[in-house]
Amino acid sequence: MEWRYRGMMDKDGVCTVREVFYEPDGTISSFAVDPAYPTGDSPEELITHMALMLESLQQPFLLEGDFIPESGDDEVQFTFIREDENKYH
């Protein structure tokens, strides 16, 4: 499984950058509950992370309502809803 940054909007219209996880075939499987923030072990690494975050905002924003919570191993996990009739927007 791989992850990428993506812009996400919640039901109140608040936008954040999140880590979104993808299956090997490229479909979205889940996302990080907490927004991502830029960090780095060096100035160059921080710049790289910020550039990746900015690049992610060029893609369409995901809507938090496109995911449903599932119980996991002491962590909240979310699964992408593929059928439009099950989304809240």
N, C-alpha and C positions, 0 to 999 in steps of 0.2 A: 504494500500500500504506500502511496506517496501523498504528500500534502503540498498545497500552494496557498498563498495568501489570496483572499477574495474580499471584496466589499460586501457587506451585509446590512440590510435594513430590517429593523424590528417593526412590530405592529404599530408602534407610536411614531414611526418615521425616523428614529434615531439610527444613524449610520455609523458602522464600525468596520475595522479590518479584522478578519478572523482567519485562522488556519482551517482550511477545508481539506478533507481527506478523500482521496479518489481510489477506486478499485483499479486493478491492472488494465481493465478495458476502458478506463477513462471516465466511468460514471461516478458521480458523487455518492459517497457513502455516509459521511457525517462531518461535523464541524466542531471546533473548540468552543466551549461555552463562554470562556472569557475572551474579550477582545485582545488582539495581539498589540504589542507596543514594540517599537524599535529598540534593540539592544545590540551590543557587539563587544567582543573582547579586544577590539582595536578600533580606531577611527575608521579605517577602511572597511571593516566588517559592518560597522554601524551604517555607513554609507550604502553598502551593498543591500542590507536589510531594508533600509528606507527606500531605495530604488525599486526593490521587488514589491514593496507595499504600494508605491505610487503606480507601478506598472499594472498591478492587479486592479486598480481602480478604473482602468481603461475597459475592462470587461463589464458586462451587465451585472448589476448588484443582485445578489441572492436575497431572497426574502426569508426571514426566519420562519415564517408560517409554512414554508415548503418542507419543513422537517418536523418529525414527531419524536418526543422523548421516549427512550427505552431504558429499562432497568439493566444495569451492568454490574461489574465487579466493583462496587463502592464508588463508581463514577457515573455521572449522568452522560449518556451517549444519545446522539440524535441520528435518526435515519432519514434520508431524503425521501420525500413523498413524490412518487412519479405520476400518480393519477391526479389530474387537475381538480376533480370533484372533491377530493379530500383535503384541499388546501384552504386556508381561511381567507385568502385575498381574492 
